[in-house]
């Protein structure tokens, strides 16, 4: 899909998301937060759910965690326009509650279609709910920073940037995990098998 087609297709998808009434969050949201960035990005970052600031602006990762994410991107020579940033669910849960299983299921189709349009070389999950979408039953403390193949996708689970704000000891772990992304992307672009990606035999979405 050429860039112009991706942009048009994503705009149509965002319009559908804005009208979504698939769960009760449609009655409490201020705005939907579909995601933003490059529609032909090589890396897609998928977080968990919008927070207060995201709900107000309709943009992902614009609060304190987003500021740290910007720093992390900068540390590996990237900016927001270079990547795609989104969330597993597209509406803010009240009081920033954790996403509920039925809310995640209601948004499955949106995330699936976004990844089909973007076709990223790497998907980076941020936080345990995003990780669980691809690696159900796994522990983020055990598999963070490790690239694994899930279907046609190469997925790297990482801690959510907010984790470093609440637990300072995780900051270096997150920074070190981000430093792994450039060589992983290079390997993906060169269509090499190394570093070896553990294949997950599972059906996505």
Backbone as JSON Lines, residues from 0, in Angstrom:
{"i":0,"aa":"X","n":[0.85,-1.2,0.0],"ca":[0.0,0.0,0.0],"c":[0.88,1.25,0.0]}
{"i":1,"aa":"X","n":[0.67,2.15,-0.95],"ca":[1.48,3.36,-1.03],"c":[1.08,4.33,0.07]}
{"i":2,"aa":"X","n":[1.95,5.32,0.33],"ca":[1.76,6.22,1.46],"c":[0.42,6.95,1.41]}
{"i":3,"aa":"X","n":[0.04,7.43,0.22],"ca":[-1.22,8.17,0.1],"c":[-2.41,7.28,0.43]}
{"i":4,"aa":"X","n":[-2.34,6.02,0.0],"ca":[-3.43,5.09,0.3],"c":[-3.49,4.78,1.79]}
{"i":5,"aa":"X","n":[-2.32,4.62,2.42],"ca":[-2.28,4.37,3.86],"c":[-2.94,5.52,4.61]}
{"i":6,"aa":"X","n":[-2.6,6.75,4.22],"ca":[-3.13,7.93,4.9],"c":[-4.64,7.99,4.76]}
{"i":7,"aa":"X","n":[-5.14,7.76,3.56],"ca":[-6.57,7.8,3.32],"c":[-7.3,6.69,4.06]}
{"i":8,"aa":"X","n":[-6.71,5.49,4.04],"ca":[-7.33,4.35,4.71],"c":[-7.35,4.57,6.22]}
{"i":9,"aa":"X","n":[-6.26,5.11,6.76],"ca":[-6.22,5.36,8.2],"c":[-7.19,6.47,8.6]}
{"i":10,"aa":"X","n":[-7.35,7.48,7.76],"ca":[-8.31,8.54,8.06],"c":[-9.73,7.98,8.13]}
{"i":11,"aa":"X","n":[-10.05,7.08,7.22],"ca":[-11.37,6.45,7.24],"c":[-11.54,5.6,8.5]}
{"i":12,"aa":"X","n":[-10.48,4.88,8.88],"ca":[-10.54,4.06,10.08],"c":[-10.7,4.93,11.32]}
{"i":13,"aa":"X","n":[-9.98,6.03,11.39],"ca":[-10.1,6.93,12.53],"c":[-11.52,7.49,12.66]}
{"i":14,"aa":"X","n":[-12.15,7.74,11.53],"ca":[-13.53,8.22,11.55],"c":[-14.47,7.15,12.11]}
{"i":15,"aa":"X","n":[-14.2,5.89,11.78],"ca":[-14.99,4.8,12.35],"c":[-14.77,4.7,13.86]}
{"i":16,"aa":"X","n":[-13.53,4.83,14.28],"ca":[-13.22,4.76,15.71],"c":[-13.93,5.87,16.46]}
{"i":17,"aa":"X","n":[-13.98,7.06,15.87],"ca":[-14.63,8.19,16.53],"c":[-16.11,7.95,16.78]}
{"i":18,"aa":"X","n":[-16.72,7.08,15.98],"ca":[-18.15,6.79,16.12],"c":[-18.4,5.5,16.9]}
{"i":19,"aa":"X","n":[-17.34,4.87,17.37],"ca":[-17.49,3.56,18.01],"c":[-18.33,3.64,19.29]}
{"i":20,"aa":"X","n":[-19.25,2.72,19.4],"ca":[-20.07,2.58,20.62],"c":[-20.02,1.13,21.08]}
{"i":21,"aa":"X","n":[-18.85,0.51,20.92],"ca":[-18.72,-0.92,21.19],"c":[-18.7,-1.3,22.65]}
{"i":22,"aa":"X","n":[-18.47,-0.34,23.53],"ca":[-18.52,-0.62,24.97],"c":[-18.92,0.65,25.7]}
{"i":23,"aa":"X","n":[-19.04,0.56,27.02],"ca":[-19.54,1.68,27.82],"c":[-18.59,2.87,27.86]}
{"i":24,"aa":"X","n":[-17.33,2.69,27.44],"ca":[-16.4,3.82,27.44],"c":[-16.82,4.89,26.44]}
{"i":25,"aa":"X","n":[-17.64,4.52,25.48],"ca":[-18.12,5.51,24.5],"c":[-19.0,6.56,25.17]}
{"i":26,"aa":"X","n":[-19.54,6.25,26.35],"ca":[-20.44,7.19,27.03],"c":[-19.71,8.09,28.01]}
{"i":27,"aa":"X","n":[-18.44,7.78,28.3],"ca":[-17.69,8.57,29.29],"c":[-16.49,9.29,28.69]}
{"i":28,"aa":"X","n":[-16.1,8.94,27.49],"ca":[-14.92,9.56,26.88],"c":[-15.2,11.01,26.51]}
{"i":29,"aa":"X","n":[-14.13,11.8,26.44],"ca":[-14.21,13.13,25.85],"c":[-13.91,13.04,24.36]}
{"i":30,"aa":"X","n":[-12.84,12.31,24.03],"ca":[-12.46,12.07,22.65],"c":[-11.92,10.65,22.51]}
{"i":31,"aa":"X","n":[-12.07,10.1,21.34],"ca":[-11.35,8.87,21.06],"c":[-9.88,9.21,20.79]}
{"i":32,"aa":"X","n":[-9.01,8.24,21.05],"ca":[-7.58,8.43,20.86],"c":[-7.08,7.3,19.96]}
{"i":33,"aa":"X","n":[-7.24,7.44,18.65],"ca":[-6.89,6.34,17.76],"c":[-5.4,6.07,17.65]}
{"i":34,"aa":"X","n":[-4.6,7.11,17.75],"ca":[-3.15,6.97,17.57],"c":[-2.65,7.99,16.58]}
{"i":35,"aa":"X","n":[-1.34,8.13,16.49],"ca":[-0.78,9.12,15.59],"c":[0.64,8.74,15.2]}
{"i":36,"aa":"X","n":[1.13,9.42,14.18],"ca":[2.5,9.2,13.71],"c":[2.51,8.85,12.25]}
{"i":37,"aa":"X","n":[3.56,8.18,11.84],"ca":[3.72,7.78,10.45],"c":[2.86,6.56,10.14]}
{"i":38,"aa":"X","n":[2.13,6.62,9.03],"ca":[1.27,5.5,8.65],"c":[2.03,4.43,7.87]}
{"i":39,"aa":"X","n":[3.32,4.69,7.59],"ca":[4.17,3.63,7.04],"c":[5.4,3.47,7.92]}
{"i":40,"aa":"X","n":[5.19,3.61,9.23],"ca":[6.28,3.53,10.21],"c":[6.9,2.15,10.22]}
{"i":41,"aa":"X","n":[8.19,2.11,10.48],"ca":[8.87,0.83,10.63],"c":[8.68,0.26,12.03]}
{"i":42,"aa":"X","n":[8.4,1.14,13.01],"ca":[8.16,0.7,14.38],"c":[6.82,1.26,14.85]}
{"i":43,"aa":"X","n":[5.99,0.4,15.44],"ca":[4.73,0.82,16.05],"c":[4.81,0.55,17.55]}
{"i":44,"aa":"X","n":[4.53,1.58,18.34],"ca":[4.49,1.46,19.8],"c":[3.04,1.39,20.24]}
{"i":45,"aa":"X","n":[2.71,0.33,20.97],"ca":[1.33,0.11,21.39],"c":[1.26,0.12,22.92]}
{"i":46,"aa":"X","n":[0.62,1.14,23.47],"ca":[0.43,1.24,24.9],"c":[-0.86,0.57,25.34]}
{"i":47,"aa":"X","n":[-1.37,1.0,26.49],"ca":[-2.51,0.31,27.09],"c":[-3.82,1.06,26.86]}
{"i":48,"aa":"X","n":[-3.93,2.28,27.4],"ca":[-5.18,3.04,27.31],"c":[-4.88,4.52,27.47]}
{"i":49,"aa":"X","n":[-5.71,5.37,26.9],"ca":[-5.52,6.8,27.1],"c":[-5.74,7.19,28.56]}
{"i":50,"aa":"X","n":[-5.03,8.23,28.99],"ca":[-5.23,8.82,30.3],"c":[-5.97,10.14,30.19]}
{"i":51,"aa":"X","n":[-5.91,10.93,31.25],"ca":[-6.66,12.19,31.29],"c":[-6.26,13.13,30.15]}
{"i":52,"aa":"X","n":[-4.97,13.37,30.01],"ca":[-4.51,14.34,29.0],"c":[-4.81,13.84,27.59]}
{"i":53,"aa":"X","n":[-4.66,12.54,27.39],"ca":[-4.94,11.96,26.08],"c":[-6.43,12.1,25.73]}
{"i":54,"aa":"X","n":[-7.28,11.87,26.72],"ca":[-8.72,11.98,26.53],"c":[-9.12,13.42,26.17]}
{"i":55,"aa":"X","n":[-8.42,14.39,26.75],"ca":[-8.72,15.79,26.47],"c":[-8.26,16.21,25.07]}
{"i":56,"aa":"X","n":[-7.11,15.69,24.65],"ca":[-6.52,16.14,23.39],"c":[-6.77,15.21,22.21]}
{"i":57,"aa":"X","n":[-7.18,13.98,22.48],"ca":[-7.37,13.02,21.4],"c":[-6.06,12.52,20.82]}
{"i":58,"aa":"X","n":[-4.98,12.63,21.59],"ca":[-3.65,12.21,21.14],"c":[-3.04,11.26,22.17]}
{"i":59,"aa":"X","n":[-2.26,10.28,21.73],"ca":[-1.68,9.33,22.68],"c":[-0.4,9.85,23.33]}
{"i":60,"aa":"X","n":[-0.18,9.45,24.56],"ca":[1.08,9.71,25.26],"c":[1.46,11.19,25.25]}
{"i":61,"aa":"X","n":[0.59,12.04,25.79],"ca":[0.89,13.46,25.86],"c":[1.09,13.94,27.29]}
{"i":62,"aa":"X","n":[0.93,13.05,28.27],"ca":[1.17,13.39,29.66],"c":[2.61,13.14,30.06]}
{"i":63,"aa":"X","n":[2.89,13.03,31.35],"ca":[4.26,12.79,31.82],"c":[4.9,11.54,31.22]}
{"i":64,"aa":"X","n":[4.14,10.45,31.1],"ca":[4.69,9.23,30.5],"c":[5.07,9.48,29.04]}
{"i":65,"aa":"X","n":[4.26,10.3,28.36],"ca":[4.56,10.63,26.98],"c":[5.83,11.46,26.84]}
{"i":66,"aa":"X","n":[6.08,12.33,27.82],"ca":[7.31,13.12,27.79],"c":[8.52,12.21,27.92]}
{"i":67,"aa":"X","n":[8.41,11.2,28.77],"ca":[9.51,10.24,28.9],"c":[9.65,9.42,27.62]}
{"i":68,"aa":"X","n":[8.52,9.06,27.01],"ca":[8.58,8.32,25.75],"c":[9.3,9.15,24.68]}
{"i":69,"aa":"X","n":[9.03,10.44,24.63],"ca":[9.73,11.31,23.68],"c":[11.24,11.28,23.92]}
{"i":70,"aa":"X","n":[11.64,11.28,25.2],"ca":[13.07,11.21,25.53],"c":[13.66,9.88,25.08]}
{"i":71,"aa":"X","n":[12.91,8.81,25.29],"ca":[13.39,7.49,24.89],"c":[13.55,7.41,23.38]}
{"i":72,"aa":"X","n":[12.59,7.95,22.65],"ca":[12.7,7.97,21.2],"c":[13.93,8.76,20.77]}
{"i":73,"aa":"X","n":[14.12,9.92,21.39],"ca":[15.26,10.75,21.06],"c":[16.59,10.05,21.32]}
{"i":74,"aa":"X","n":[16.62,9.2,22.34],"ca":[17.86,8.52,22.7],"c":[18.31,7.54,21.62]}
{"i":75,"aa":"X","n":[17.39,7.14,20.74],"ca":[17.76,6.23,19.64],"c":[17.55,6.91,18.28]}
{"i":76,"aa":"X","n":[17.51,8.24,18.31],"ca":[17.49,8.99,17.06],"c":[16.15,9.04,16.36]}
{"i":77,"aa":"X","n":[15.06,8.89,17.11],"ca":[13.73,8.91,16.52],"c":[12.89,10.04,17.11]}
{"i":78,"aa":"X","n":[11.87,10.44,16.37],"ca":[10.88,11.41,16.83],"c":[9.49,10.82,16.59]}
{"i":79,"aa":"X","n":[8.5,11.43,17.2],"ca":[7.13,10.95,17.03],"c":[6.72,10.79,15.57]}
{"i":80,"aa":"X","n":[7.03,11.76,14.7],"ca":[6.6,11.6,13.3],"c":[7.25,10.41,12.59]}
{"i":81,"aa":"X","n":[8.3,9.83,13.19],"ca":[8.99,8.71,12.56],"c":[8.33,7.37,12.85]}
{"i":82,"aa":"X","n":[7.5,7.31,13.89],"ca":[6.94,6.05,14.36],"c":[5.42,6.18,14.44]}
{"i":83,"aa":"X","n":[4.76,5.07,14.74],"ca":[3.33,5.12,15.06],"c":[3.17,4.83,16.54]}
{"i":84,"aa":"X","n":[2.31,5.6,17.2],"ca":[2.04,5.43,18.63],"c":[0.54,5.29,18.83]}
{"i":85,"aa":"X","n":[0.14,4.21,19.47],"ca":[-1.28,3.99,19.74],"c":[-1.47,3.24,21.04]}
{"i":86,"aa":"X","n":[-2.68,2.77,21.27],"ca":[-3.01,2.02,22.46],"c":[-3.89,0.83,22.11]}
{"i":87,"aa":"X","n":[-3.94,-0.13,23.02],"ca":[-4.81,-1.29,22.84],"c":[-6.27,-0.86,22.82]}
{"i":88,"aa":"X","n":[-6.66,0.04,23.72],"ca":[-8.02,0.57,23.67],"c":[-7.95,2.06,23.35]}
{"i":89,"aa":"X","n":[-9.01,2.56,22.74],"ca":[-8.99,3.89,22.15],"c":[-9.74,4.95,22.97]}
{"i":90,"aa":"X","n":[-10.29,4.55,24.11],"ca":[-11.01,5.49,24.96],"c":[-10.49,5.37,26.39]}
{"i":91,"aa":"X","n":[-10.52,6.46,27.12],"ca":[-10.02,6.46,28.49],"c":[-10.99,5.77,29.44]}
{"i":92,"aa":"X","n":[-10.51,4.79,30.21],"ca":[-11.35,4.25,31.29],"c":[-11.49,5.29,32.4]}
{"i":93,"aa":"X","n":[-12.65,5.42,33.01],"ca":[-12.84,6.4,34.08],"c":[-11.82,6.21,35.21]}
{"i":94,"aa":"X","n":[-11.32,7.33,35.73],"ca":[-10.34,7.3,36.82],"c":[-9.08,6.51,36.45]}
{"i":95,"aa":"X","n":[-8.81,6.42,35.17],"ca":[-7.62,5.7,34.69],"c":[-7.57,4.26,35.19]}
{"i":96,"aa":"X","n":[-8.73,3.63,35.27],"ca":[-8.77,2.23,35.67],"c":[-8.08,1.37,34.62]}
{"i":97,"aa":"X","n":[-7.65,0.17,35.04],"ca":[-7.06,-0.76,34.1],"c":[-8.11,-1.17,33.06]}
{"i":98,"aa":"X","n":[-7.68,-1.38,31.81],"ca":[-8.64,-1.85,30.79],"c":[-9.24,-3.19,31.19]}
{"i":99,"aa":"X","n":[-10.53,-3.34,30.97],"ca":[-11.22,-4.58,31.28],"c":[-11.23,-5.49,30.04]}
{"i":100,"aa":"X","n":[-11.31,-6.79,30.24],"ca":[-11.25,-7.71,29.1],"c":[-12.26,-7.4,28.0]}
{"i":101,"aa":"X","n":[-13.5,-7.06,28.36],"ca":[-14.5,-6.81,27.31],"c":[-14.22,-5.5,26.58]}
{"i":102,"aa":"X","n":[-13.56,-4.55,27.26],"ca":[-13.18,-3.3,26.59],"c":[-12.06,-3.56,25.58]}
{"i":103,"aa":"X","n":[-11.11,-4.4,25.96],"ca":[-10.02,-4.76,25.05],"c":[-10.58,-5.5,23.83]}
{"i":104,"aa":"X","n":[-11.53,-6.41,24.08],"ca":[-12.13,-7.14,22.95],"c":[-12.88,-6.2,22.02]}
{"i":105,"aa":"X","n":[-13.53,-5.19,22.59],"ca":[-14.29,-4.25,21.77],"c":[-13.39,-3.46,20.84]}
{"i":106,"aa":"X","n":[-12.11,-3.3,21.2],"ca":[-11.17,-2.53,20.4],"c":[-10.26,-3.4,19.54]}
{"i":107,"aa":"X","n":[-10.4,-4.71,19.62],"ca":[-9.5,-5.6,18.9],"c":[-9.44,-5.3,17.41]}
{"i":108,"aa":"X","n":[-10.6,-5.07,16.83],"ca":[-10.67,-4.86,15.38],"c":[-9.91,-3.6,14.98]}
{"i":109,"aa":"X","n":[-9.98,-2.55,15.81],"ca":[-9.3,-1.3,15.48],"c":[-7.79,-1.5,15.43]}
{"i":110,"aa":"X","n":[-7.23,-2.14,16.46],"ca":[-5.79,-2.36,16.5],"c":[-5.36,-3.28,15.36]}
{"i":111,"aa":"X","n":[-6.12,-4.31,15.1],"ca":[-5.79,-5.24,14.01],"c":[-5.7,-4.5,12.69]}
{"i":112,"aa":"X","n":[-6.67,-3.66,12.41],"ca":[-6.69,-2.95,11.14],"c":[-5.57,-1.91,11.08]}
{"i":113,"aa":"X","n":[-5.26,-1.26,12.19],"ca":[-4.16,-0.3,12.2],"c":[-2.85,-0.97,11.83]}
{"i":114,"aa":"X","n":[-2.58,-2.12,12.43],"ca":[-1.33,-2.81,12.14],"c":[-1.29,-3.34,10.71]}
{"i":115,"aa":"X","n":[-2.45,-3.71,10.17],"ca":[-2.49,-4.15,8.78],"c":[-2.16,-2.99,7.84]}
{"i":116,"aa":"X","n":[-2.65,-1.8,8.16],"ca":[-2.39,-0.63,7.31],"c":[-0.92,-0.23,7.39]}
{"i":117,"aa":"X","n":[-0.39,-0.15,8.62],"ca":[0.98,0.34,8.81],"c":[2.01,-0.7,8.38]}
{"i":118,"aa":"X","n":[1.74,-1.95,8.69],"ca":[2.66,-3.06,8.37],"c":[4.06,-2.78,8.91]}
{"i":119,"aa":"X","n":[4.19,-2.56,10.23],"ca":[5.49,-2.21,10.79],"c":[6.45,-3.4,10.79]}
{"i":120,"aa":"X","n":[7.74,-3.08,10.8],"ca":[8.75,-4.13,10.9],"c":[8.88,-4.63,12.33]}
{"i":121,"aa":"X","n":[8.64,-3.72,13.31],"ca":[8.66,-4.09,14.71],"c":[7.43,-3.51,15.41]}
{"i":122,"aa":"X","n":[6.84,-4.28,16.3],"ca":[5.8,-3.79,17.2],"c":[6.37,-3.81,18.61]}
{"i":123,"aa":"X","n":[6.33,-2.67,19.28],"ca":[6.82,-2.58,20.65],"c":[5.62,-2.39,21.57]}
{"i":124,"aa":"X","n":[5.38,-3.35,22.44],"ca":[4.28,-3.22,23.39],"c":[4.79,-2.5,24.63]}
{"i":125,"aa":"X","n":[3.98,-1.59,25.15],"ca":[4.35,-0.79,26.32],"c":[3.37,-1.09,27.45]}
{"i":126,"aa":"X","n":[3.82,-1.89,28.4],"ca":[2.96,-2.23,29.53],"c":[2.39,-3.63,29.43]}
{"i":127,"aa":"X","n":[1.87,-4.12,30.55],"ca":[1.46,-5.53,30.62],"c":[0.18,-5.82,29.87]}
{"i":128,"aa":"X","n":[-0.74,-4.85,29.75],"ca":[-1.98,-5.13,29.01],"c":[-1.72,-5.2,27.51]}
{"i":129,"aa":"X","n":[-0.83,-4.34,27.05],"ca":[-0.44,-4.41,25.64],"c":[0.33,-5.7,25.37]}
{"i":130,"aa":"X","n":[1.24,-6.04,26.28],"ca":[1.99,-7.29,26.13],"c":[1.07,-8.49,26.09]}
{"i":131,"aa":"X","n":[0.05,-8.5,26.97],"ca":[-0.85,-9.65,27.07],"c":[-1.64,-9.88,25.8]}
{"i":132,"aa":"X","n":[-1.82,-8.85,24.99],"ca":[-2.51,-9.01,23.71],"c":[-1.74,-9.97,22.8]}
{"i":133,"aa":"X","n":[-0.43,-9.93,22.9],"ca":[0.41,-10.77,22.05],"c":[0.98,-11.98,22.79]}
{"i":134,"aa":"X","n":[1.16,-11.84,24.1],"ca":[1.78,-12.91,24.9],"c":[0.93,-13.19,26.14]}
{"i":135,"aa":"X","n":[-0.25,-13.74,25.97],"ca":[-1.11,-14.0,27.13],"c":[-0.45,-14.96,28.11]}
{"i":136,"aa":"X","n":[-0.57,-14.62,29.4],"ca":[-0.04,-15.48,30.44],"c":[1.44,-15.28,30.74]}
{"i":137,"aa":"X","n":[2.11,-14.42,29.98],"ca":[3.53,-14.18,30.21],"c":[3.74,-13.09,31.26]}
{"i":138,"aa":"X","n":[4.91,-13.05,31.83],"ca":[5.3,-12.03,32.8],"c":[6.21,-11.02,32.13]}
{"i":139,"aa":"X","n":[5.87,-9.75,32.26],"ca":[6.68,-8.72,31.6],"c":[8.08,-8.67,32.19]}
{"i":140,"aa":"X","n":[8.21,-9.01,33.47],"ca":[9.54,-9.0,34.08],"c":[10.44,-10.07,33.49]}
{"i":141,"aa":"X","n":[9.85,-11.09,32.88],"ca":[10.63,-12.2,32.31],"c":[10.98,-11.99,30.85]}
{"i":142,"aa":"X","n":[10.1,-11.34,30.09],"ca":[10.31,-11.3,28.64],"c":[10.56,-9.89,28.09]}
{"i":143,"aa":"X","n":[10.61,-8.88,28.96],"ca":[10.82,-7.52,28.43],"c":[12.13,-7.43,27.67]}
{"i":144,"aa":"X","n":[12.09,-6.66,26.6],"ca":[13.29,-6.43,25.8],"c":[13.69,-7.56,24.88]}
{"i":145,"aa":"X","n":[12.87,-8.6,24.8],"ca":[13.19,-9.76,23.95],"c":[12.28,-9.76,22.72]}
{"i":146,"aa":"X","n":[12.85,-9.9,21.56],"ca":[12.06,-9.93,20.33],"c":[11.54,-11.34,20.1]}
{"i":147,"aa":"X","n":[10.28,-11.42,19.75],"ca":[9.65,-12.71,19.46],"c":[8.75,-12.53,18.25]}
{"i":148,"aa":"X","n":[8.62,-13.6,17.5],"ca":[7.74,-13.55,16.34],"c":[6.36,-14.04,16.73]}
{"i":149,"aa":"X","n":[5.36,-13.24,16.39],"ca":[3.96,-13.58,16.64],"c":[3.24,-13.49,15.3]}
{"i":150,"aa":"X","n":[2.95,-14.64,14.71],"ca":[2.39,-14.61,13.36],"c":[3.38,-13.98,12.4]}
{"i":151,"aa":"X","n":[2.95,-12.93,11.72],"ca":[3.82,-12.22,10.78],"c":[4.54,-11.04,11.42]}
{"i":152,"aa":"X","n":[4.34,-10.84,12.71],"ca":[4.9,-9.66,13.38],"c":[6.09,-10.03,14.25]}
{"i":153,"aa":"X","n":[7.05,-9.11,14.31],"ca":[8.11,-9.17,15.3],"c":[7.73,-8.23,16.43]}
{"i":154,"aa":"X","n":[7.62,-8.77,17.62],"ca":[7.09,-8.01,18.76],"c":[8.12,-7.96,19.88]}
{"i":155,"aa":"X","n":[8.32,-6.76,20.43],"ca":[9.25,-6.57,21.54],"c":[8.46,-6.01,22.73]}
{"i":156,"aa":"X","n":[8.23,-6.81,23.77],"ca":[7.51,-6.3,24.94],"c":[8.43,-5.45,25.81]}
{"i":157,"aa":"X","n":[7.9,-4.34,26.3],"ca":[8.66,-3.45,27.19],"c":[7.76,-2.95,28.3]}
{"i":158,"aa":"X","n":[8.39,-2.47,29.37],"ca":[7.65,-1.81,30.42],"c":[7.03,-0.52,29.88]}
{"i":159,"aa":"X","n":[5.92,-0.13,30.45],"ca":[5.3,1.15,30.11],"c":[6.18,2.28,30.64]}
{"i":160,"aa":"X","n":[6.34,3.37,29.88],"ca":[7.14,4.49,30.38],"c":[6.68,5.0,31.73]}
{"i":161,"aa":"X","n":[5.38,4.9,32.02],"ca":[4.88,5.36,33.31],"c":[5.47,4.56,34.46]}
{"i":162,"aa":"X","n":[5.89,3.32,34.19],"ca":[6.45,2.5,35.26],"c":[7.69,3.16,35.86]}
{"i":163,"aa":"X","n":[8.47,3.84,35.03],"ca":[9.67,4.51,35.52],"c":[9.33,5.71,36.39]}
{"i":164,"aa":"X","n":[8.15,6.3,36.16],"ca":[7.73,7.45,36.96],"c":[7.29,7.01,38.35]}
{"i":165,"aa":"X","n":[6.78,5.79,38.43],"ca":[6.3,5.27,39.72],"c":[7.36,4.45,40.44]}
{"i":166,"aa":"X","n":[8.3,3.89,39.69],"ca":[9.34,3.03,40.24],"c":[10.65,3.37,39.55]}
{"i":167,"aa":"X","n":[11.39,4.29,40.17],"ca":[12.59,4.84,39.54],"c":[13.62,3.8,39.15]}
{"i":168,"aa":"X","n":[13.63,2.67,39.84],"ca":[14.62,1.63,39.53],"c":[14.42,1.03,38.15]}
{"i":169,"aa":"X","n":[13.22,1.21,37.57],"ca":[12.94,0.66,36.24],"c":[13.42,1.56,35.11]}
{"i":170,"aa":"X","n":[13.79,2.77,35.44],"ca":[14.15,3.73,34.38],"c":[15.3,3.21,33.52]}
{"i":171,"aa":"X","n":[16.37,2.75,34.16],"ca":[17.51,2.27,33.38],"c":[17.14,1.03,32.58]}
{"i":172,"aa":"X","n":[16.31,0.16,33.14],"ca":[15.86,-1.03,32.41],"c":[15.15,-0.64,31.13]}
{"i":173,"aa":"X","n":[14.26,0.35,31.22],"ca":[13.52,0.8,30.05],"c":[14.46,1.46,29.04]}
{"i":174,"aa":"X","n":[15.36,2.28,29.53],"ca":[16.32,2.93,28.63],"c":[17.18,1.89,27.91]}
{"i":175,"aa":"X","n":[17.62,0.87,28.65],"ca":[18.45,-0.17,28.03],"c":[17.65,-0.97,27.0]}
{"i":176,"aa":"X","n":[16.38,-1.24,27.3],"ca":[15.55,-1.96,26.33],"c":[15.39,-1.16,25.04]}
{"i":177,"aa":"X","n":[15.22,0.14,25.17],"ca":[15.07,0.97,23.97],"c":[16.32,0.94,23.12]}
{"i":178,"aa":"X","n":[17.48,0.86,23.74],"ca":[18.73,0.85,22.98],"c":[18.86,-0.4,22.12]}
{"i":179,"aa":"X","n":[18.07,-1.42,22.42],"ca":[18.1,-2.64,21.63],"c":[17.34,-2.49,20.31]}
{"i":180,"aa":"X","n":[16.49,-1.46,20.21],"ca":[15.61,-1.36,19.05],"c":[16.33,-1.1,17.72]}
{"i":181,"aa":"X","n":[17.31,-0.18,17.65],"ca":[17.96,0.04,16.35],"c":[18.57,-1.21,15.74]}
{"i":182,"aa":"X","n":[19.34,-2.02,16.49],"ca":[19.87,-3.24,15.86],"c":[18.79,-4.25,15.52]}
{"i":183,"aa":"X","n":[17.73,-4.3,16.32],"ca":[16.64,-5.21,16.0],"c":[15.95,-4.77,14.71]}
{"i":184,"aa":"X","n":[15.75,-3.48,14.55],"ca":[15.13,-2.97,13.34],"c":[16.03,-3.23,12.13]}
{"i":185,"aa":"X","n":[17.31,-3.02,12.3],"ca":[18.24,-3.27,11.2],"c":[18.15,-4.73,10.75]}
{"i":186,"aa":"X","n":[18.1,-5.64,11.72],"ca":[17.99,-7.05,11.38],"c":[16.69,-7.35,10.65]}
{"i":187,"aa":"X","n":[15.61,-6.72,11.11],"ca":[14.31,-6.94,10.47],"c":[14.32,-6.42,9.04]}
{"i":188,"aa":"X","n":[14.93,-5.26,8.83],"ca":[14.98,-4.68,7.49],"c":[15.84,-5.51,6.55]}
{"i":189,"aa":"X","n":[16.86,-6.12,7.11],"ca":[17.73,-6.96,6.29],"c":[17.18,-8.37,6.13]}
{"i":190,"aa":"X","n":[16.02,-8.58,6.72],"ca":[15.32,-9.87,6.62],"c":[16.21,-11.02,7.07]}
{"i":191,"aa":"X","n":[16.92,-10.78,8.16],"ca":[17.76,-11.81,8.74],"c":[16.98,-12.55,9.83]}
{"i":192,"aa":"X","n":[17.42,-13.7,10.16],"ca":[16.8,-14.48,11.22],"c":[17.41,-14.2,12.58]}
{"i":193,"aa":"X","n":[18.54,-13.49,12.59],"ca":[19.21,-13.19,13.86],"c":[18.96,-11.73,14.21]}
{"i":194,"aa":"X","n":[18.7,-11.38,15.5],"ca":[18.59,-12.34,16.58],"c":[17.37,-13.24,16.42]}
{"i":195,"aa":"X","n":[17.51,-14.49,16.75],"ca":[16.45,-15.47,16.55],"c":[15.19,-15.04,17.26]}
{"i":196,"aa":"X","n":[14.09,-15.11,16.58],"ca":[12.81,-14.72,17.17],"c":[12.04,-15.98,17.53]}
{"i":197,"aa":"X","n":[11.67,-16.09,18.8],"ca":[10.89,-17.24,19.24],"c":[9.49,-17.15,18.64]}
{"i":198,"aa":"X","n":[9.08,-18.16,17.96],"ca":[7.79,-18.15,17.28],"c":[6.67,-18.52,18.23]}
{"i":199,"aa":"X","n":[5.66,-17.7,18.26],"ca":[4.48,-17.98,19.06],"c":[3.4,-18.55,18.15]}
{"i":200,"aa":"X","n":[3.04,-19.77,18.37],"ca":[2.0,-20.39,17.55],"c":[0.64,-20.04,18.16]}
{"i":201,"aa":"X","n":[0.09,-18.9,17.72],"ca":[-1.17,-18.45,18.29],"c":[-1.88,-17.59,17.26]}
{"i":202,"aa":"X","n":[-3.14,-17.44,17.44],"ca":[-3.95,-16.61,16.55],"c":[-4.1,-15.22,17.17]}
{"i":203,"aa":"X","n":[-3.67,-14.22,16.42],"ca":[-3.82,-12.85,16.9],"c":[-5.23,-12.36,16.67]}
{"i":204,"aa":"X","n":[-5.71,-11.58,17.63],"ca":[-7.0,-10.91,17.51],"c":[-8.11,-11.94,17.26]}
